[in-house]
Amino acid sequence: MTIARHIKHRSGTLWLAAIVHRLSGLALAIFLPLHFLVLALALHQAARLDAFLRWTDQPLVKLAETFLVFLLTVHLLGGVRVLVIENFDWRDGQKRLATLAAGVSAIVAFVFLVRVF
């Protein structure tokens, strides 16, 4: 494969969808231990949990939570996209599905943001 063809192959919508899926999975994997740490506070240190929950009322934290919901939705829909690619014969419309997944993710994150604030 030539360099130009390799670069062209790596610049399409589906390639971008695959990268976003991988990066969202990595971000969620980084977040998960922090989530378990907070759950441990609920079990063993109620006062520290209450202080943490008060801290989470800040607008920047709410915005970060919205981004986390966006990442979760992107990752979920990206996984569905991969399942469709691997289990069905058709290939037409995959770019449209990738764009639809991004749009649905943005809508879900926006609805979460509106409900949080």
FENVENRA-V412520 format. One record per pair of residues at least 12 apart in sequence whose C-alpha atoms are under 8 Angstrom apart, sorted by sequence separation. I is the first residue (numbers start at 1). J is the second residue. D is the distance in Angstrom with one decimal. If there is no record, write none. Layout:
BEGIN
I_J_D / I_J_D
END
This chain:
BEGIN
81_97_7.4 / 81_98_7.4 / 78_98_7.5 / 78_101_7.1 / 77_101_5.7 / 74_101_6.7 / 74_102_6.4 / 77_105_7.9 / 73_104_8.0 / 74_105_5.5 / 73_105_5.2 / 71_105_7.8 / 70_105_5.5 / 73_108_7.4 / 70_106_6.3 / 73_109_8.0 / 70_108_6.9 / 69_108_7.6 / 70_109_4.9 / 28_68_7.7 / 69_109_5.7 / 67_109_6.9 / 28_71_7.4 / 66_109_5.5 / 69_112_7.5 / 27_71_7.8 / 28_72_7.2 / 66_110_7.5 / 25_71_7.9 / 66_112_6.3 / 24_71_5.3 / 66_113_5.6 / 24_72_7.1 / 24_74_7.1 / 25_75_6.2 / 63_113_7.2 / 24_75_5.8 / 62_113_7.5 / 21_74_6.7 / 22_75_7.9 / 20_74_7.7 / 21_75_5.2 / 62_116_6.9 / 20_75_7.8 / 62_117_7.8 / 21_78_5.5 / 21_79_7.5 / 18_78_7.4 / 17_78_7.1 / 14_94_7.3 / 14_95_5.9 / 17_98_6.1 / 13_95_6.1 / 14_98_6.7 / 13_98_7.3 / 13_99_7.9
END
